[in-house]
Amino acid sequence: MWDGNLCTFGFFEFREGILQKKYEAVTLRDETMPNQARVAKVLAILLASMTIGAISLMALGHNPPSAGPFSLWTYYRLDPVQKAISSRAAQSPDRWNRIEIYYSGTKAGNIEHLALLSGLSGLEDINFHFCLCNGLGGEDGQIQPTEKWQRQWPLIPGRTWYGSSQTIRICVIADGKTTHLTDCQIKRLETLLDGLCKKFRIRPESIYYPSDWR
């Protein structure tokens, strides 16, 4: 027997179910839209921050201070330390057993400048193996091997130096008084010393620094 009341009740229940689902769908959409807008805003801020940071890093790299914040941009565009350690002449693991570091006594310079100041006739007469520049005369942290290193020649004892024939001598551009090492010089020197010690089996206690080293 047909029950009209039951049919009517079922119809209204079905309609309320559909309306409820539509309400839930609208609510979900309204909640999702602010979340999407928030995510887009965060991504835009992150992208802007990364862009500003990259521009600042590039600006610092192209204008390195003589003694200021360390610039990764400047550091990584320099030649690898291993390239500086290599030489034209064959290298024996037992060739060197001591490293000496000293200040150039100048605020700026490079191999050519130091040869000129010393009145030398040629770059091969320079009495050290490496020059570590500070950004004034050469790139900050640049390592310049000399002709003596390229040929694996010992240094010449003289009026200002009396080291052994197995000493590697590193000249750091700084006067040690008003001009000190830059952050990049320090990091490059540490890497250079580590490479030399490993290659020639030099002990850390055989590395000698200036008495006023900082």
BAVODREN-224747 format. One record per atom (N, C-alpha, C): residue in one letter; atom name; x, y, z. Coordinates in steps of 0.05 Angstrom, whole numbers. Atoms other than C-alpha are relative to their C-alpha. Layout:
<atoms>
  code  site      c1      c2      c3
     A    CA       X       Y       Z
...
</atoms>
This chain:
<atoms>
  code  site      c1      c2      c3
     M     N      17     -24       0
     M    CA       0       0       0
     M     C      18      25       0
     W     N     -16     -24       4
     W    CA      27      68     -21
     W     C      -2      18      24
     D     N      -1     -18     -24
     D    CA      48     111      38
     D     C      10      28     -10
     G     N      -8     -27      10
     G    CA      47     185      14
     G     C      16      15      20
     N     N     -16     -15     -19
     N    CA      74     213      79
     N     C      29      -9       1
     L     N     -27      11       0
     L    CA     134     166      78
     L     C      15      10     -25
     C     N     -13     -10      25
     C    CA     149     187       6
     C     C       8      29       2
     T     N      -6     -28      -3
     T    CA     144     260      22
     T     C      23       5      19
     F     N     -22      -2     -19
     F    CA     190     252      82
     F     C      26      -7     -12
     G     N     -24       9      14
     G    CA     240     215      40
     G     C      11      21     -19
     F     N      -7     -21      19
     F    CA     239     270     -12
     F     C      14      23      14
     F     N     -12     -23     -14
     F    CA     253     325      38
     F     C      27      -8      13
     E     N     -26       9     -11
     E    CA     308     284      71
     E     C      22      -1     -21
     F     N     -19       1      22
     F    CA     341     273       4
     F     C       9      28      -8
     R     N      -7     -27       7
     R    CA     337     347     -12
     R     C      18      14      21
     E     N     -17     -11     -21
     E    CA     367     367      55
     E     C      28     -11      -1
     G     N     -27      12       3
     G    CA     424     318      43
     G     C      16      14     -22
     I     N     -14     -13      22
     I    CA     440     351     -23
     I     C       8      28       8
     L     N      -7     -27      -9
     L    CA     437     421       7
     L     C      23       0      20
     Q     N     -22       3     -20
     Q    CA     483     398      64
     Q     C      26      -3     -14
     K     N     -25       5      15
     K    CA     535     373      14
     K     C       9      25     -14
     K     N      -7     -25      13
     K    CA     531     438     -25
     K     C      12      20      19
     Y     N     -10     -18     -20
     Y    CA     541     477      39
     Y     C      29      -7       8
     E     N     -27       9      -7
     E    CA     602     434      57
     E     C      20       7     -22
     A     N     -18      -5      22
     A    CA     631     443     -12
     A     C       7      30      -1
     V     N      -5     -29       0
     V    CA     623     519      -9
     V     C      19       8      23
     T     N     -16      -6     -24
     T    CA     653     521      61
     T     C      29      -8      -5
     L     N     -27      10       6
     L    CA     713     479      38
     L     C      14      18     -20
     R     N     -12     -18      20
     R    CA     724     525     -22
     R     C       8      26      13
     D     N      -6     -26     -13
     D    CA     721     587      22
     D     C      24      -2      18
     E     N     -23       4     -18
     E    CA     772     557      70
     E     C      25      -5     -16
     T     N     -23       7      17
     T    CA     818     533      14
     T     C      12      25     -13
     M     N      -9     -24      15
     M    CA     822     600     -23
     M     C      19      17      17
     P     N     -19     -16     -16
     P    CA     854     639      36
     P     C      26     -15       4
     N     N     -25      15      -3
     N    CA     904     582      46
     N     C      18       2     -25
     Q     N     -16      -3      25
     Q    CA     925     584     -27
     Q     C      12      27      -3
     A     N     -11     -27       1
     A    CA     932     659     -24
     A     C      23       4      19
     R     N     -21      -2     -20
     R    CA     974     653      39
     R     C      26     -14     -10
     V     N     -23      15      11
     V    CA    1020     601       6
     V     C      14      16     -22
     A     N     -11     -16      22
     A    CA    1028     645     -55
     A     C      15      24      10
     K     N     -13     -24     -12
     K    CA    1046     705     -11
     K     C      27      -8      12
     V     N     -25      10     -12
     V    CA    1098     665      27
     V     C      21      -6     -21
     L     N     -18       6      21
     L    CA    1130     640     -37
     L     C      11      25     -13
     A     N      -9     -25      12
     A    CA    1133     711     -65
     A     C      20      14      18
     I     N     -19     -13     -19
     I    CA    1167     737      -2
     I     C      27     -15       0
     L     N     -24      16       0
     L    CA    1217     679      -3
     L     C      16       5     -26
     L     N     -14      -6      25
     L    CA    1234     692     -77
     L     C      13      27       1
     A     N     -11     -28      -2
     A    CA    1244     766     -63
     A     C      24       0      18
     S     N     -23       1     -19
     S    CA    1290     751      -4
     S     C      24     -13     -13
     M     N     -22      13      14
     M    CA    1332     703     -46
     M     C      12      18     -21
     T     N     -10     -18      20
     T    CA    1338     753    -101
     T     C      17      23      12
     I     N     -15     -21     -14
     I    CA    1360     809     -54
     I     C      26     -11      11
     G     N     -24      12     -11
     G    CA    1410     762     -21
     G     C      21      -5     -22
     A     N     -18       5      22
     A    CA    1440     742     -88
     A     C      13      25     -10
     I     N     -11     -26       9
     I    CA    1447     814    -110
     I     C      20      11      19
     S     N     -18     -10     -21
     S    CA    1480     833     -44
     S     C      26     -15      -1
     L     N     -24      17       1
     L    CA    1529     774     -49
     L     C      17       7     -24
     M     N     -15      -7      25
     M    CA    1548     793    -121
     M     C      13      28       4
     A     N     -11     -27      -4
     A    CA    1558     866    -101
     A     C      24      -2      19
     L     N     -22       3     -19
     L    CA    1603     845     -43
     L     C      24     -13     -14
     G     N     -21      14      13
     G    CA    1642     798     -88
     G     C      15      18     -20
     H     N     -13     -17      20
     H    CA    1657     851    -141
     H     C      13      24      14
     N     N     -12     -22     -14
     N    CA    1676     903     -88
     N     C      10      -9      27
     P     N      -9      11     -26
     P    CA    1714     864     -34
     P     C      14      20      17
     P     N     -14     -18     -18
     P    CA    1735     904      27
     P     C      28     -12       7
     S     N     -27       9      -6
     S    CA    1808     901      48
     S     C       1     -17      25
     A     N       1      16     -24
     A    CA    1789     872     115
     A     C     -28       1      11
     G     N      28      -1      -8
     G    CA    1715     859     124
     G     C     -13     -27      -3
     P     N      15      25       2
     P    CA    1660     807     115
     P     C      11     -18     -22
     F     N     -10      19      19
     F    CA    1682     744      80
     F     C     -21      -5     -22
     S     N      18       3      23
     S    CA    1652     736      10
     S     C       4     -27     -13
     L     N      -2      25      14
     L    CA    1637     667     -16
     L     C       2       3     -30
     W     N      -2      -5      29
     W    CA    1628     696     -85
     W     C      29       4      -8
     T     N     -28      -5       6
     T    CA    1699     722     -85
     T     C      17     -25       4
     Y     N     -16      24      -7
     Y    CA    1727     659     -53
     Y     C      -1     -21     -22
     Y     N       4      22      18
     Y    CA    1698     609    -102
     Y     C       7       7     -29
     R     N      -8      -6      28
     R    CA    1716     648    -165
     R     C      31       1      -3
     L     N     -29       1       1
     L    CA    1790     645    -146
     L     C       9     -28     -10
     D     N     -10      26       9
     D    CA    1834     590    -175
     D     C       2     -19      24
     P     N      -2      19     -21
     P    CA    1834     526    -134
     P     C      29       0      12
     V     N     -26       1     -13
     V    CA    1891     520     -83
     V     C      18     -21     -12
     Q     N     -16      22      12
     Q    CA    1913     454    -115
     Q     C      13       9     -25
     K     N     -13     -10      24
     K    CA    1927     491    -179
     K     C      24      17       7
     A     N     -22     -17      -8
     A    CA    1972     540    -142
     A     C      23     -18      10
     I     N     -21      18     -11
     I    CA    2009     482    -108
     I     C      15     -15     -22
     S     N     -13      15      22
     S    CA    2023     447    -175
     S     C      23      17     -11
     S     N     -23     -14      12
     S    CA    2087     465    -213
     S     C       8     -14     -25
     R     N     -10      12      25
     R    CA    2122     454    -279
     R     C      20     -22       6
     A     N     -20      20      -7
     A    CA    2178     416    -246
     A     C     -13     -22      17
     A     N      10      22     -15
     A    CA    2168     348    -215
     A     C       2       5      30
     Q     N       0      -5     -28
     Q    CA    2151     348    -141
     Q     C       5     -26      15
     S     N      -5      23     -17
     S    CA    2180     299     -91
     S     C     -12       4      27
     P     N      13      -2     -27
     P    CA    2143     284     -26
     P     C      20       9      22
     D     N     -20      -6     -21
     D    CA    2209     293      12
     D     C      15      26      -6
     R     N     -14     -24       8
     R    CA    2229     358     -23
     R     C      -1      22      21
     W     N       4     -22     -19
     W    CA    2202     405      31
     W     C      -8     -11      28
     N     N       7       9     -27
     N    CA    2197     397     107
     N     C      -6      22      20
     R     N       4     -23     -18
     R    CA    2185     467     134
     R     C     -15      22     -16
     I     N      14     -22      13
     I    CA    2139     526     119
     I     C       3      25      18
     E     N      -3     -25     -14
     E    CA    2152     598     138
     E     C     -18      21     -13
     I     N      18     -21       9
     I    CA    2101     654     133
     I     C      10      27      11
     Y     N      -9     -27      -9
     Y    CA    2119     728     136
     Y     C     -16      22     -15
     Y     N      13     -23      12
     Y    CA    2089     796     122
     Y     C      17      13     -21
     S     N     -15     -14      21
     S    CA    2107     834      60
     S     C      10      27      10
     G     N      -7     -27     -11
     G    CA    2112     898     102
     G     C     -12      23     -16
     T     N      13     -20      16
     T    CA    2068     934      52
     T     C     -30      -2       3
     K     N      29       0      -1
     K    CA    1994     953      50
     K     C     -13     -12     -24
     A     N      10      10      26
     A    CA    1986     929     -22
     A     C      23     -13     -15
     G     N     -21      11      16
     G    CA    2023     891     -75
     G     C      -6     -27     -11
     N     N       0      26      12
     N    CA    2035     828    -115
     N     C      29      -7      -7
     I     N     -27       8       6
     I    CA    2095     791    -142
     I     C      15      22     -15
     E     N     -13     -20      16
     E    CA    2111     845    -193
     E     C       7      25      17
     H     N      -5     -24     -17
     H    CA    2105     902    -143
     H     C      23      -5      20
     L     N     -21       6     -20
     L    CA    2149     867     -91
     L     C      27      -3     -14
     A     N     -25       1      14
     A    CA    2202     852    -143
     A     C      11      28      -7
     L     N      -7     -27       7
     L    CA    2202     925    -164
     L     C      10      15      25
     L     N      -8     -13     -24
     L    CA    2206     949     -92
     L     C      28     -10      10
     S     N     -26      12      -9
     S    CA    2265     902     -79
     S     C      23       6     -19
     G     N     -21      -6      20
     G    CA    2302     926    -141
     G     C      10     -24     -14
     L     N      -9      24      13
     L    CA    2305     857    -171
     L     C      -1       2     -30
     S     N      -1      -1      29
     S    CA    2323     846    -243
     S     C     -21     -16     -14
     G     N      20      18      11
     G    CA    2271     792    -254
     G     C     -16     -14      21
     L     N      17      14     -20
     L    CA    2214     754    -221
     L     C      12     -25      11
     E     N     -12      25      -9
     E    CA    2257     692    -216
     E     C      18       5      24
     D     N     -18      -6     -23
     D    CA    2300     728    -164
     D     C     -15       4      26
     I     N      15      -3     -25
     I    CA    2243     735    -114
     I     C       5     -23      19
     N     N      -9      20     -19
     N    CA    2262     699     -51
     N     C     -23     -11      18
     F     N      22      14     -13
     F    CA    2196     666     -33
     F     C     -15     -17     -21
     H     N      13      19      18
     H    CA    2151     613     -63
     H     C     -29       7      -7
     F     N      28      -8       5
     F    CA    2080     641     -56
     F     C      -5      28      10
     C     N       9     -26      -9
     C    CA    2049     710     -51
     C     C     -30      -2       3
     L     N      29       1      -6
     L    CA    1980     717     -19
     L     C     -10      29       1
     C     N       9     -28       3
     C    CA    1945     781     -42
     C     C     -24       6      18
     N     N      22     -10     -18
     N    CA    1895     823      -3
     N     C     -21      16     -13
     G     N      20     -16      14
     G    CA    1854     856     -57
     G     C      10      27     -10
     L     N     -13     -25       8
     L    CA    1901     915     -66
     L     C      26      -7     -16
     G     N     -23       9      16
     G    CA    1947     895    -124
     G     C      -5     -27     -12
     G     N       8      26      10
     G    CA    1915     827    -134
     G     C     -27      -6      13
     E     N      26       7     -12
     E    CA    1848     794    -119
     E     C       3      -9      29
     D     N       0       7     -28
     D    CA    1832     785     -46
     D     C       1     -31       3
     G     N      -3      29      -3
     G    CA    1857     715     -28
     G     C      15     -14     -24
     Q     N     -14      12      23
     Q    CA    1894     705     -95
     Q     C      27     -10       9
     I     N     -26      12      -6
     I    CA    1954     658     -88
     I     C      17       0     -26
     Q     N     -18      -2      24
     Q    CA    2012     674    -136
     Q     C      24     -17       6
     P     N     -25      16      -2
     P    CA    2065     619    -143
     P     C      22      16     -14
     T     N     -23     -13      13
     T    CA    2134     647    -159
     T     C      15     -19     -19
     E     N     -16      16      18
     E    CA    2184     622    -210
     E     C      16     -21      16
     K     N     -15      19     -16
     K    CA    2223     589    -154
     K     C     -18     -24       7
     W     N      18      23      -5
     W    CA    2162     547    -137
     W     C      -4     -17     -25
     Q     N       5      14      26
     Q    CA    2149     530    -210
     Q     C      23     -19      -6
     R     N     -24      17       6
     R    CA    2220     503    -216
     R     C       9     -17      25
     Q     N      -7      14     -25
     Q    CA    2221     475    -144
     Q     C      28       6       9
     W     N     -27      -9      -9
     W    CA    2283     515    -128
     W     C       0       8      29
     P     N      -2     -10     -28
     P    CA    2307     528     -57
     P     C       5      30       0
     L     N      -5     -29      -3
     L    CA    2311     599     -31
     L     C      29       5       6
     I     N     -28      -8      -4
     I    CA    2376     637     -24
     I     C       3      14      27
     P     N      -5     -14     -26
     P    CA    2399     653      47
     P     C      14      26      -5
     G     N     -13     -26       4
     G    CA    2419     726      52
     G     C      -2      18      24
     R     N      -1     -19     -22
     R    CA    2417     789      92
     R     C     -25       0      17
     T     N      26      -2     -15
     T    CA    2343     784     112
     T     C     -12     -28       5
     W     N      12      27      -5
     W    CA    2332     708     113
     W     C      22     -21       0
     Y     N     -20      21      -3
     Y    CA    2372     648     136
     Y     C     -12     -27       3
     G     N      14      26      -2
     G    CA    2325     590     127
     G     C      15     -23     -14
     S     N     -12      23      12
     S    CA    2340     520     104
     S     C      -9      -3     -29
     S     N       6       4      28
     S    CA    2339     495      32
     S     C     -26     -16      -4
     Q     N      25      15       2
     Q    CA    2276     454      48
     Q     C     -24      16      11
     T     N      21     -17     -11
     T    CA    2234     513      71
     T     C     -17      12     -23
     I     N      19     -13      18
     I    CA    2172     536      33
     I     C      -7      27      13
     R     N       4     -26     -11
     R    CA    2166     611      43
     R     C     -25      13     -13
     I     N      25     -13       9
     I    CA    2098     647      38
     I     C      -1      29       8
     C     N       1     -28      -5
     C    CA    2094     722      32
     C     C     -30       9       1
     V     N      27     -10      -3
     V    CA    2028     752      58
     V     C       0      30      -3
     I     N       2     -30       3
     I    CA    2010     822      33
     I     C     -14      12      23
     A     N      10     -14     -23
     A    CA    2001     861      97
     A     C      25      11      15
     D     N     -23     -10     -15
     D    CA    2046     903     142
     D     C       0     -10      29
     G     N       1      11     -26
     G    CA    2023     869     205
     G     C      -5      21      22
     K     N       4     -22     -20
     K    CA    2011     937     239
     K     C     -26      14      -5
     T     N      25     -14       7
     T    CA    1959     980     205
     T     C     -16     -16     -20
     T     N      14      17      20
     T    CA    1942     929     151
     T     C       3     -29       8
     H     N      -1      28      -9
     H    CA    1924     859     175
     H     C     -13     -18     -22
     L     N      11      19      19
     L    CA    1901     797     139
     L     C     -30       3      -3
     T     N      29       0       5
     T    CA    1832     798     107
     T     C     -11     -28       7
     D     N      13      26      -6
     D    CA    1782     742     123
     D     C       6     -20     -23
     C     N      -5      18      22
     C    CA    1793     714      53
     C     C      29      -9       0
     Q     N     -28       8      -1
     Q    CA    1869     714      61
     Q     C       3     -22      21
     I     N      -3      20     -21
     I    CA    1862     675     126
     I     C     -10     -27      -9
     K     N      11      26       9
     K    CA    1817     622      95
     K     C      16     -12     -22
     R     N     -17      11      22
     R    CA    1860     615      33
     R     C      26     -10      11
     L     N     -25       9     -12
     L    CA    1923     610      75
     L     C      -4     -26      14
     E     N       6      26     -14
     E    CA    1892     555     118
     E     C      -1     -23     -20
     T     N       3      21      20
     T    CA    1874     516      55
     T     C      27      -6     -13
     L     N     -27       3      13
     L    CA    1943     528      24
     L     C      18     -17      19
     L     N     -17      14     -19
     L    CA    1978     504      87
     L     C      -8     -30       2
     D     N      10      28      -1
     D    CA    1934     442      91
     D     C       8     -16     -24
     G     N      -8      14      24
     G    CA    1948     425      19
     G     C      30      -6      -1
     L     N     -30       4       0
     L    CA    2024     434      26
     L     C       8     -22      20
     C     N      -7      19     -21
     C    CA    2027     394      91
     C     C      -7     -29      -9
     K     N       8      27       9
     K    CA    1989     335      60
     K     C      17      -9     -23
     K     N     -15       8      24
     K    CA    2028     335      -5
     K     C      29      -6       6
     F     N     -28       4      -6
     F    CA    2097     340      26
     F     C       5     -11      28
     R     N      -2      13     -27
     R    CA    2083     307      93
     R     C      14      19      20
     I     N     -11     -20     -18
     I    CA    2100     370     132
     I     C     -17       0      25
     R     N      14       0     -26
     R    CA    2082     369     206
     R     C     -10      28       7
     P     N      11     -27      -8
     P    CA    2039     426     234
     P     C      20      16      17
     E     N     -19     -14     -17
     E    CA    2094     442     285
     E     C      23      11     -16
     S     N     -21     -10      17
     S    CA    2140     456     226
     S     C      -9      24     -17
     I     N      10     -24      12
     I    CA    2098     516     205
     I     C       7      24      18
     Y     N      -9     -23     -16
     Y    CA    2128     583     229
     Y     C     -14      26      -9
     Y     N      14     -25       6
     Y    CA    2091     649     234
     Y     C      16      24      11
     P     N     -13     -24     -11
     P    CA    2114     721     247
     P     C      -5       2      30
     S     N       4      -3     -29
     S    CA    2123     738     321
     S     C     -25      16       7
     D     N      24     -17      -5
     D    CA    2066     789     316
     D     C     -24     -10     -16
     W     N      22      11      16
     W    CA    2020     742     278
     W     C     -27       2      14
     R     N      27      -2     -11
     R    CA    1945     754     288
     R     C     -19     -15     -17
</atoms>
